[in-house]
Amino acid sequence: MTRKRVVKQHGASSAASKVQRSPRVQSYEAPSRWWLKRGLLALVIFLLVPCLQQTLPELIQHLVYTHRVRVPFFIDLSRPSDLSLNHTVNMYLTSEEGISLGVWHTVPESKWKEAQGKDLAWYQDTLRDGSPVFIYLHGNTGTRAAAHRIGVAKVLSALGYHVLVPDYRGFGDSTGEPTEAGVTTDALYVYNWVKERSEDSLVVIWGHSLGTGVATNAAVKLHEQGRSFDGVILEGAFNTKGQEMPTFTWYYWRFPGSGYLFPDPGKENKALFPSEENLKKMTCPILFLHSEDDHLVPIQTVQEMYEVAVTAQNAERVKMVPFDGSLGYLHNGLYRDPHLPDSLQKFVLSL
């Protein structure tokens, strides 16, 4: 009886010992599985991210241009009169085979009554009236119907100027997909189209945000042909020099030989827009417009670009007009400033 009780006690103590030890086994196994899962996840990310950068250039393209975000929504771009542009005609220009650009042409405000009911031919004929012509190259996202773009057209029209606002390829109702070379070609085509019809009228290029890169690219291309814009306005200009594309690939480059497996996507970046380098080659008068509270491009960046342009030309041909940050114009609101028309008129008279 005693031995049996001893055996039972020994068995009970062994079972109790196993019960007490089992949590220890789990406590060691749980962290192991935890690190294994996260290690596998890190490996997948390590391999997947550079693959996506190599195989999905369309994603990078969309992040640069955001051309598929076609705001405002439910707008018929063929009817600018619906947006209170009652002296504006919609037209389509073919910049390259298969590329159709939607373009608005707004005549000087003084012609608004005469413009009622007129056809495209009448609008084209008005380009010969001697009034300066502005070509507005907008930034990324949205279409020519964006409120701040309409605002700029109205300001220029009120000053007695013609305004042409194209949507680059892939934007709005224009066909194709945007690339740096493509949108530059579009801008040059619109310029040449205007020059053929405006005789000796001044033709000024106004680039905003992304459009500043397009404008400086086009200016250099024109310079290579021995020609020049009459003037260029750069509003909210950005500078890509020294700025790397925000990716995670810096991590991979720390390992020897990783460059062969994970090439730097910036080397094949199709949206460079080297504005600073372009400014060194430009010979036309330039006016920089920038708000001190611009939340996308610090004014210090534009100040540096202004100094580059002045060094390439001189302070008489390159001007900069800053706008007080307390006014709250940010990146898109300069058209609301009551002093902007005076700055524009002064620039045009200097050309």
Protein Blocks (a to p, Z undefined) as FASTA:
>chain_A
ZZmmmmmmmmmmmmmmmmmmmmmmmmmmmmmmmmmmmmmmmmmmmmmmmmmmmmmmmlmm
mmmnommlccdehiafklmmlnopabbccddddfbghiacdddddddfklmmmmgopafk
lmmmmmmnopacddddddeehifkbmklmmmmmmmmmnopacdddddehiajbgcjddfk
lmmmmmmmmmmmmmmmnomaccddddehjlmmmmmmmmmmmmmnopacfbdcdehiacfe
hpacddfklmmmmpghklmmmccfklmocblopmklmmmmpcbdcdddddfklckbcfkl
mmmmmmmmmmmmcmklpccddddfklonmmmlmmmpmklmmmmmmmmmmZZ
